[in-house]
Amino acid sequence: MPQAIPLPARERAPIGPRLRAARKARRLTIEALADATGLTKSFLSKLERDATSASVASLLRVCDALGLRPGTLFDPPTTSLVRGDEAPEVNYGGDGVEDALLTPGSEGKVMVVRSDIRPGGTSGDELYTMDAEIEVAHVLDGQLELTFGTAVHLLLAGDTLTYDPREPHSWRNPSTDTSARVLWLLTPAP
């Protein structure tokens, strides 16, 4: 008779930290969650530390009280790695600039672009706007001049400017001999 081969033990997905984060995001104390679910504070504390497991009914009560879909507790963390030297080149316009997209194109919450701007490089002669709520320009190297109407901001390496991209603006590298490297962050992604 052939010998049975034991199956490897399956690891349980750690759900405690996600439950704790959801509770804290809703500004609920463990006492308030206990009151809402009819479960004890001790049990909920152990559940948040992955020191115990819950019955289906208990887990559903906790998820309901926290406004979570139970399946989201088991989803793998959402991460996306874009290596600097592998970032896809994009063309957002301008003259004398090379852009690389550092966030996935499908990411709707934020967009990060790295621009290498040659001396004298510019966004163009016309002011422009972007359909986002916040834009951040951070100068890694060189300098960048951002213009909003009559206001002109000269940013040097290490400087960061946060602004509303719906305001008409333009930019340029005012240097005649040094390139600039700039990180642009927009949220939500336009």
N, C-alpha and C positions, 0 to 999 in steps of 0.2 A: 504494500500500500504506500503511495507517495506521501511524503511528509508535507504538511501544510506550511506555507511560507507566511510568516506574520507580516501584516501590512504596517507600514510606518505610521507612527502616531501623527495625527493631524494637529497642528497648532490652532488654538482658538484665536480669532482676530481680537486684538486688544480694543475694547470699546470704551473702557472706563475714562480715559483722557478725553475722548470725544463727548461723552456724557457730561463730564465736569465742565468742559469748555462751553457746551451749549447752555448748561445751567447758569454759569457765570455771565455769559453773554446776555442772558435774559434777566440778570441781576436778581436771581433767586437764591435764597439761602437754602442750605440742605434741609432746614426745618420746613421752609415753605414748600419744597418739593415733596417732603414726607407727607405734609398735610394734603397736598394736591393728589397724591397717589395712594394714600393709605398704607404706605410702606414705612418701615422704621428708618430713623436717621442712621442707625448702625448699619443696616443692610445697604442703604444707599451709599454710605461712605465706603463700604467694602466693594460695592459694585463699581464706584468711580476709581478705585485703586486696582481693579481687576483681581481682587482677592476672593471673589465669589462669582458665581454665575446666576442668572435670573431665569425664572420660568418664562415661557412665552407670554403669559398673561401679565406678569410683572413688568417685563421689558416693554410690552405694548403700552402699559399705563405710564411708564416713565417717558417713553417717546411722545405719547399724546400730550402729557403735561409740558414737555419741552418744545412741542411743535415740530418734531422731527419725523421724517419717514424712517421706519426701522431699517430699511435696506441701506440708507446712507451711512449707517454705522459700520458697515462692512466694506464700503468702497475703499480702494487703495488711495493713499494721499495723492492729490493732484499736483504733479510737478512737471516741469518742462525745462530741460537744460539746452541752452544754445551756447556753444563754445564760441569764444570771440573770433577765432580765425575761421569758423565755419558759418558765421552769421550770413544769411542771404543778403545780397546786394539789392537795394531798392532805389528807385529814382523818384524823389519827392519834388524834383524841380530845382531850380537855382542854377547858378553858373559857378564852376570851379569847386564842386562839392561831390563827395562820394558818400552815400548813406548805406548803413547796414542795419537791418531789423534784428533787434536783440530779444524780442518776445515773439511767441508764435503768432502768425497772422490771424489765427482763429480766436485769440484771446481778446475778448471784448471789453474787459475792465481796465486794461492799461496797455499802453504801447510805449516801448523804449527804442529809440533810434540813436545810433552813434554816427556822427557826421565828421568826416575829415574834410576840412575846408582849406583850400589853397590860399596863399596870400591874395587879397583882393576878391576872394570868392564872395558871392552874394546870393540872396534869395530872389533878386530881381529888382526892377525899378518900381514895381507897384507894391503897395501894402496888401497883405492877405490876412485871412482869418482861417481858423480851424474849428471844426464842429466837435469841441470837447469842453469840459468845464474848467480844467486846470492844465496848465502846461508849465513844465520846469525845464530850464536850460542850465546845465552845469558844465562849465568849461574845465576840461581835463588838462589841456595844453594850449598855449597861445592866448589869443584874445578874441572877443566877439563883441560886436556892437549891435544892440537891439534898439530899434526905433519904434515908438508908439506916438504917432502924430508929431508933436514938437519935442517930446521927451526922448532923450537918447541915453541909454545905459551902456557904459563900457565895462564889460566883464573880463577879468583876468583869470589866469589859471587858478582853480580852487573856488572861484565865485559861482554863486547859484542865484538865479532870478526865477521867481514864481509869479505867474500872471494868468490872466484870463485870455485864452487864445482866440476868443470871439471878438476881441478888440483888434482893429486893423494894426498890423505891425510888419516889420521887415527886419532882416539881419544882414550883417556883412562882417568879414574878417578885415579889419582896417590895416593890418600889417602889410608891408610891401615885401617882406622877406621871410616871414615865419608862418607856417601852417597852424591851423587851430584844430583841436579835437574837442567835440562837444557831445554831451549826452542830452537827449531830449526825452522827456517823459510826459505823456499825455494821458489823462483819464477823464471819462472813459475813452477808449480807443476810438479815433474818428473813423 
